[in-house]
Amino acid sequence: MAAGRVELTLLGQTLTVRTEADPEYVRTLARYLEERVGTLTKSGVKDPMAALTLAALDITDELFRAREDHERQDGDVGARLGALIQMLERIAPAPPSRP
């Protein structure tokens, strides 16, 4: 897919983003970020840049935690598969090798 341009308004500023992603997806990301900033603003953060920075940190924290959970789940699945293979090998040993 060729790179396109998407115009966004974030915190009252218009930004043009070059991206290969679907424009509506990029707009969805911007809306999500605006919502997170709005939540912080309603909770008392007055400075828009501070709210944007805090929202970015919070979203990054969520991303890192999700990655850790995913890696842990992958490890759990691998360990379970290994245990199942060992049980199957004990129950049904491999056939004897041919000479």
N, C-alpha and C positions, 0 to 999 in steps of 0.2 A: 504494500500500500504506500502511496506517495504521501509525503508530509504535506499537511494542510495547515491553515491558520484558523484559530478559534479565538474570538473576542470574548473576554470575560470582564465582569465588573466585580471587584473584590474590595471591600472596605471603601467603597466610593471611588476607587481608581479603576480605570479601564486598562486592561492588559490584553495584549495579543500574544497568544501562545502558538508556537510552531510545534506540531505533533503529528504522529502517524496514527494516533488513537482516534476512535470515533468521536466527533465533536460533542455529541450528546453525553458521552461518558465523561469527557473533560468538564463539561458544564455541571454534571452531577457531582464530580469531585469538588468543584468550586462551591456549589451549594452546600455540600456537607461541611466544608471548611467554614463557610459563613455561619452556618448553624452553630458550630462549635465555638466560634468567636462570639456569637450572640449570647450563648449560654454563659460564657465567662463575663461578658459585659453586664449581663443581668445580675450576676453574682457579685458585682462591685468593681471589676477591673475597669478603670476609666480610660487608660491609654490604649487606643486601637492597636498599636504596634506591639504593646506588651501582651494584649489579648491574643493577637495573631501568633506571637512567639510561644505563648503558653499552650495554645491550641495545637501548634505544630509539635511541640514537645510531647503533649499528651497523646496525639495520634501516633507519633514515632514510638512511644512507649508501648502502645497497643500493638503496633506492628512487631516490635521485638518480642513481646510476650507471646504473640500468636506464632511467630517463627519457632520460639523455644518449645511451645506446646506441640507444634507439628513435628519437630525433631524428636521430641520425647515419645510421641505416639509412633513415629516410624521405628524408633528403637524398640518400643514395646512390641510392635507387630513382628519385627525381626526376631526378637527373643522368643516370642510365642511360636513362630514358625519353626525356629530351631528346635524347640522343645517337642513340638509335634513330630518333626522329622525323626528325632531320637526315639520317641515312643513307637513310631511306625517301624523303625528299623529293628527295635527289640521284638515287636510283635510279629513282624513278617521279615525275617532276615533276607538279605539279598541272595538270589539264587547262586549256586556254586559256579565258579568260572569254568569255562571250557578249556580243555588242554589244547 
